Amino acid sequence: MNNLKENEKINEKVVNTLFEQIAEVILENKTKMTYQINNTLVETYFNIGKIIVENEQNGNIRAEYGKEVLLKLSKKLTNKFGSGFSRTGLQNMRLFYTKYKNCQPLAGKLSWSHYCYLIYIEDDAERSFYEKECIDCKWSKRELKRQIDSSLFQRLLLTKGKTNKKKILELSQKGQTITSPEDILKEPYVFEFLGIKENKQIHESDLEKNLINHLSSFMIELGKGFMYVGNQVRITLPGNQHYYIDLVFYNKILRSYVLIDLKTSNMKPEYAGQMNTYINYYNKEIRDEYDGETIGIILCTGKNEITMEYALGGLSNKLFASTYTYYIPKKDELINEVQKVLDQNKK
């Protein structure tokens, strides 16, 4: 009887060992297969787009006539090979080749679904930025769409009003690189995921609670390297004075604590004084020797540049103010803002 139980234990151990080894092989090869299938699909659609474009360039397809040709071609391909060859699909393949014919798409990095969003970005520098960010941050197609819709490229360019041709080139070639506190900022931050109407009055405590309830989306909006530490984090000053910081994060890229103060009004000078106190406390009492300087961000509904100059001028701490909005900004308006800053920097 004892021998039987021993054998059962041995068998179970053997089975478990075999299972783990085989599962590892299956998962590894499944990943490889996924990449191979994706690479083949992307390459196939690229070549289909090439055939369509080259046929057009030979003068065989005119505008209205071309639509009819694509419609009939779509039906024949669908009958022969199944779904995936609708007229819209063929138009996407055509556009895919047009956008990437001078720079082959990065094999194995992005799916066809990702490219279906990227190909509709007209500006080459902007498209290149989203492509690199998508690869670096491993965005799903849904996250990519959200970042494009919320105009992340333009919002990064508007940060601190330092937009210039060099910054546009850097973003397009490298994506968002974070080497200083300024690099983590956006203007504005977009909180459309909260579902709050733009004109609705809301208390700061309710805004904080909503952001905590949507922490995953909030972290994506904050950007690269953020780790959540806590909310309403208490600090105590001499005389038993207690203060509470709305939100505390740690950015692992900058190796710095990031303190966030939420305001449901326009920027005021006293907000800077309050945040400066928090930063000084963290720099002296909390951060370790290997941590960078503490960063403070005041998120408010609006800010005046002159008020900002007086409120933040002369402060040695890394203290910033940015605005936020509850809705996806209109891209045309942001593009116009970027152009204004570019024009000002030419003077």
C-alpha positions as CSV (number, residue, x, y, z in Angstrom):
1,M,0.0,0.0,0.0
2,N,2.8,2.4,0.9
3,N,4.6,1.5,-2.3
4,L,1.5,2.3,-4.3
5,K,1.2,5.8,-2.7
6,E,4.9,6.3,-3.2
7,N,4.5,5.4,-6.9
8,E,1.5,7.8,-7.2
9,K,3.6,10.6,-5.8
10,I,6.5,9.9,-8.1
11,N,4.2,9.7,-11.1
12,E,2.6,13.0,-10.2
13,K,6.0,14.6,-9.8
14,V,7.1,13.3,-13.2
15,V,3.9,14.5,-14.8
16,N,4.2,17.9,-13.3
17,T,7.9,18.2,-14.5
18,L,6.9,17.0,-18.0
19,F,4.0,19.4,-18.1
20,E,6.1,22.4,-17.1
21,Q,8.8,21.6,-19.7
22,I,6.2,21.0,-22.5
23,A,4.1,24.1,-21.6
24,E,7.3,26.2,-21.8
25,V,8.0,24.8,-25.3
26,I,4.4,25.4,-26.5
27,L,4.3,28.9,-25.2
28,E,7.7,29.8,-26.6
29,N,6.8,28.5,-30.1
30,K,3.3,29.9,-29.9
31,T,4.8,33.4,-29.5
32,K,7.2,32.7,-32.4
33,M,4.2,31.5,-34.5
34,T,2.3,34.7,-33.6
35,Y,5.2,36.8,-34.7
36,Q,5.7,34.8,-37.9
37,I,2.0,35.0,-38.8
38,N,1.9,38.7,-38.1
39,N,5.0,39.3,-40.2
40,T,3.6,37.4,-43.1
41,L,0.3,39.2,-42.8
42,V,1.9,42.6,-42.7
43,E,4.2,41.7,-45.6
44,T,1.3,40.3,-47.7
45,Y,-0.8,43.4,-47.2
46,F,2.2,45.7,-48.0
47,N,2.7,43.9,-51.3
48,I,-1.0,43.9,-52.2
49,G,-0.9,47.7,-51.6
50,K,2.1,47.9,-53.8
51,I,0.4,46.1,-56.7
52,I,-2.7,48.4,-56.4
53,V,-0.6,51.6,-56.3
54,E,1.7,50.6,-59.2
55,N,-1.4,49.7,-61.3
56,E,-2.8,53.2,-60.6
57,Q,0.5,54.8,-61.6
58,N,0.4,53.0,-64.9
59,G,-2.7,55.0,-65.6
60,N,-5.0,52.0,-65.4
61,I,-7.2,53.3,-62.6
62,R,-9.0,56.7,-62.5
63,A,-10.8,57.9,-59.4
64,E,-14.4,56.7,-60.0
65,Y,-13.3,53.8,-62.2
66,G,-10.8,52.8,-59.5
67,K,-13.6,52.5,-56.9
68,E,-15.5,50.1,-59.1
69,V,-12.3,48.1,-59.8
70,L,-11.6,47.8,-56.0
71,L,-15.2,46.8,-55.3
72,K,-15.1,44.0,-57.9
73,L,-11.6,42.9,-56.8
74,S,-12.8,42.8,-53.2
75,K,-15.6,40.4,-54.1
76,K,-13.3,38.1,-56.1
77,L,-10.7,38.0,-53.4
78,T,-13.3,37.4,-50.7
79,N,-14.9,34.5,-52.6
80,K,-11.5,33.0,-53.1
81,F,-9.7,33.6,-49.8
82,G,-12.5,34.6,-47.3
83,S,-12.8,37.7,-45.1
84,G,-10.1,40.4,-44.9
85,F,-10.4,41.7,-48.4
86,S,-13.2,44.2,-48.2
87,R,-13.0,47.4,-50.3
88,T,-12.0,49.3,-47.1
89,G,-9.4,46.7,-46.4
90,L,-7.9,47.0,-49.9
91,Q,-7.9,50.8,-49.5
92,N,-6.0,50.4,-46.2
93,M,-3.5,48.2,-47.9
94,R,-3.0,50.8,-50.6
95,L,-2.6,53.5,-48.0
96,F,-0.2,51.3,-46.0
97,Y,2.1,50.9,-49.0
98,T,1.9,54.7,-49.8
99,K,2.9,55.7,-46.3
100,Y,5.6,53.1,-45.8
101,K,7.1,52.5,-49.3
102,N,10.2,54.6,-48.4
103,C,10.7,53.0,-45.0
104,Q,9.6,49.4,-44.7
105,P,7.4,48.7,-41.7
106,L,9.2,47.3,-38.7
107,A,8.8,43.5,-38.9
108,G,7.4,41.7,-35.9
109,K,7.0,44.9,-33.9
110,L,3.4,45.9,-34.6
111,S,0.3,44.2,-35.8
112,W,-1.8,45.0,-38.9
113,S,-4.4,46.5,-36.5
114,H,-1.9,49.0,-35.2
115,Y,-0.9,50.0,-38.8
116,C,-4.6,50.6,-39.6
117,Y,-4.5,53.5,-37.2
118,L,-1.0,54.7,-38.0
119,I,-1.6,55.0,-41.8
120,Y,-4.3,57.7,-41.3
121,I,-1.8,60.1,-39.6
122,E,-0.9,62.5,-42.4
123,D,2.3,64.0,-40.8
124,D,5.3,61.8,-41.2
125,A,7.0,63.0,-38.0
126,E,3.8,62.4,-35.9
127,R,3.3,59.0,-37.4
128,S,6.9,58.0,-36.7
129,F,6.5,59.2,-33.0
130,Y,3.4,57.1,-32.4
131,E,5.0,54.1,-34.1
132,K,8.1,54.3,-31.8
133,E,6.0,54.9,-28.7
134,C,3.7,52.0,-29.5
135,I,6.7,49.7,-29.8
136,D,8.5,51.0,-26.7
137,C,5.4,51.1,-24.4
138,K,3.8,48.0,-25.9
139,W,0.5,49.7,-26.5
140,S,-2.4,47.7,-27.5
141,K,-4.3,48.9,-30.5
142,R,-6.9,50.4,-28.2
143,E,-4.2,52.3,-26.2
144,L,-2.7,53.5,-29.5
145,K,-6.1,54.8,-30.7
146,R,-6.6,56.6,-27.4
147,Q,-3.2,58.3,-27.5
148,I,-3.7,59.4,-31.2
149,D,-7.3,60.7,-30.4
150,S,-6.0,62.6,-27.4
151,S,-3.2,64.2,-29.5
152,L,-0.3,63.0,-27.3
153,F,2.2,64.2,-29.9
154,Q,0.9,67.8,-29.9
155,R,0.5,67.8,-26.1
156,L,4.1,66.9,-25.5
157,L,5.2,69.6,-28.0
158,L,3.2,72.2,-26.0
159,T,4.8,71.4,-22.7
160,K,6.6,74.4,-21.2
161,G,6.2,76.3,-24.5
162,K,9.6,75.1,-25.8
163,T,8.4,73.7,-29.1
164,N,10.9,74.0,-31.9
165,K,11.9,72.0,-35.0
166,K,14.6,70.2,-33.1
167,K,12.1,68.9,-30.5
168,I,9.7,67.7,-33.3
169,L,12.6,65.9,-34.9
170,E,13.7,64.3,-31.6
171,L,10.1,63.0,-30.9
172,S,9.8,61.6,-34.4
173,Q,13.2,59.8,-34.3
174,K,13.4,58.7,-30.7
175,G,9.8,58.9,-29.3
176,Q,9.4,60.3,-25.8
177,T,12.8,60.2,-24.0
178,I,12.8,61.0,-20.3
179,T,16.1,62.5,-19.0
180,S,14.7,65.5,-17.0
181,P,11.6,66.3,-15.0
182,E,10.3,68.5,-17.8
183,D,10.1,65.4,-20.1
184,I,7.3,63.8,-18.1
185,L,5.0,66.7,-18.4
186,K,2.0,67.1,-20.7
187,E,-0.1,70.2,-21.6
188,P,-2.9,69.5,-21.1
189,Y,-3.5,66.2,-19.3
190,V,-6.6,64.5,-20.6
191,F,-9.0,62.7,-18.1
192,E,-11.8,61.8,-20.5
193,F,-11.9,58.3,-19.0
194,L,-13.5,59.7,-15.9
195,G,-16.7,60.5,-17.8
196,I,-17.1,63.9,-16.1
197,K,-18.9,66.6,-18.1
198,E,-16.7,69.6,-18.8
199,N,-18.8,72.2,-17.1
200,K,-19.8,70.1,-14.1
201,Q,-18.6,71.4,-10.7
202,I,-16.7,68.8,-8.8
203,H,-14.8,68.9,-5.5
204,E,-11.1,68.2,-5.4
205,S,-11.7,65.2,-3.1
206,D,-14.2,63.7,-5.7
207,L,-11.7,64.3,-8.6
208,E,-9.0,62.5,-6.6
209,K,-11.4,59.6,-5.8
210,N,-12.3,59.3,-9.5
211,L,-8.7,59.2,-10.5
212,I,-7.9,56.5,-7.9
213,N,-10.9,54.5,-9.2
214,H,-9.5,54.7,-12.7
215,L,-5.9,54.3,-11.6
216,S,-4.8,52.1,-14.6
217,S,-6.1,54.7,-17.1
218,F,-4.6,57.5,-15.0
219,M,-1.2,55.8,-15.0
220,I,-1.3,55.5,-18.8
221,E,-2.0,59.2,-19.1
222,L,0.8,60.1,-16.7
223,G,3.2,58.3,-19.0
224,K,6.4,56.2,-18.7
225,G,8.0,55.0,-15.5
226,F,5.3,55.9,-13.0
227,M,4.6,53.7,-9.9
228,Y,1.8,54.5,-7.5
229,V,2.8,55.2,-3.9
230,G,-0.4,56.5,-2.3
231,N,-3.0,59.2,-1.9
232,Q,-3.7,61.7,0.9
233,V,-0.1,60.9,2.1
234,R,0.4,62.7,5.4
235,I,3.4,64.7,6.3
236,T,3.9,66.3,9.7
237,L,5.8,69.5,10.4
238,P,7.0,71.0,13.7
239,G,4.2,72.0,16.0
240,N,2.3,68.8,15.1
241,Q,1.0,70.4,11.9
242,H,-0.4,67.7,9.5
243,Y,-0.6,68.2,5.8
244,Y,-1.9,65.8,3.1
245,I,-0.5,65.3,-0.4
246,D,-3.2,64.4,-2.9
247,L,-1.2,61.9,-4.9
248,V,2.3,60.5,-4.6
249,F,4.1,58.5,-7.3
250,Y,7.6,57.3,-7.9
251,N,9.1,57.6,-11.4
252,K,11.6,54.8,-11.9
253,I,13.2,56.4,-14.9
254,L,14.1,59.6,-13.1
255,R,14.4,57.8,-9.8
256,S,12.3,60.6,-8.2
257,Y,9.2,61.0,-6.1
258,V,6.5,62.8,-8.0
259,L,4.0,64.7,-5.9
260,I,0.7,65.8,-7.5
261,D,-1.7,68.4,-6.1
262,L,-5.2,68.5,-7.6
263,K,-7.0,71.8,-8.0
264,T,-10.4,72.4,-9.5
265,S,-9.6,76.1,-10.2
266,N,-7.1,78.2,-12.1
267,M,-3.5,78.3,-10.9
268,K,-2.9,80.6,-7.9
269,P,0.4,81.7,-6.4
270,E,-0.4,80.2,-3.0
271,Y,-0.6,76.7,-4.6
272,A,3.1,77.0,-5.5
273,G,4.0,77.8,-1.9
274,Q,2.1,74.8,-0.6
275,M,3.7,72.4,-3.1
276,N,7.1,73.9,-2.5
277,T,6.7,72.9,1.2
278,Y,5.9,69.3,0.2
279,I,8.9,69.1,-2.0
280,N,11.3,70.4,0.6
281,Y,9.9,67.9,3.1
282,Y,10.3,65.0,0.7
283,N,13.8,66.1,-0.3
284,K,14.9,66.3,3.4
285,E,12.9,63.6,5.1
286,I,11.9,60.9,2.6
287,R,14.2,60.6,-0.4
288,D,17.2,58.3,-0.2
289,E,20.7,59.2,-1.3
290,Y,20.2,57.4,-4.6
291,D,16.9,59.3,-5.4
292,G,16.8,62.3,-7.6
293,E,15.2,65.6,-6.6
294,T,11.5,65.4,-5.7
295,I,9.2,66.7,-8.5
296,G,6.0,68.6,-7.8
297,I,3.1,68.9,-10.3
298,I,0.1,71.2,-9.7
299,L,-2.8,70.1,-11.9
300,C,-5.3,72.9,-12.4
301,T,-8.1,73.9,-14.8
302,G,-6.2,76.9,-16.2
303,K,-3.1,79.0,-15.8
304,N,-2.0,82.5,-16.8
305,E,1.6,82.8,-17.9
306,I,2.2,86.0,-15.9
307,T,0.8,84.4,-12.8
308,M,3.0,81.4,-13.5
309,E,6.1,83.6,-13.8
310,Y,5.5,85.2,-10.4
311,A,4.4,82.0,-8.7
312,L,7.3,79.8,-9.9
313,G,10.0,82.2,-10.6
314,G,13.1,81.9,-8.4
315,L,12.1,78.5,-7.0
316,S,15.0,76.1,-7.1
317,N,12.8,73.0,-6.7
318,K,11.4,71.0,-9.6
319,L,7.9,72.5,-9.4
320,F,5.6,72.6,-12.4
321,A,1.9,73.5,-13.2
322,S,-0.1,71.9,-15.9
323,T,-3.7,72.0,-16.9
324,Y,-6.2,69.1,-17.3
325,T,-9.4,68.6,-19.2
326,Y,-12.3,66.1,-19.0
327,Y,-12.7,65.8,-22.8
328,I,-10.5,64.9,-25.8
329,P,-9.1,68.2,-27.1
330,K,-9.8,69.2,-30.7
331,K,-6.7,68.3,-32.6
332,D,-6.9,71.3,-35.0
333,E,-6.8,73.6,-32.0
334,L,-3.7,71.9,-30.6
335,I,-2.0,72.0,-34.0
336,N,-2.7,75.7,-34.2
337,E,-1.2,76.2,-30.7
338,V,2.0,74.3,-31.7
339,Q,2.3,76.4,-34.8
340,K,1.9,79.6,-32.8
341,V,4.8,78.6,-30.5
342,L,6.9,77.6,-33.5
343,D,6.2,81.0,-35.1
344,Q,7.2,82.8,-31.8
345,N,10.4,80.9,-31.6
346,K,11.4,82.1,-35.1
347,K,11.4,85.7,-33.9
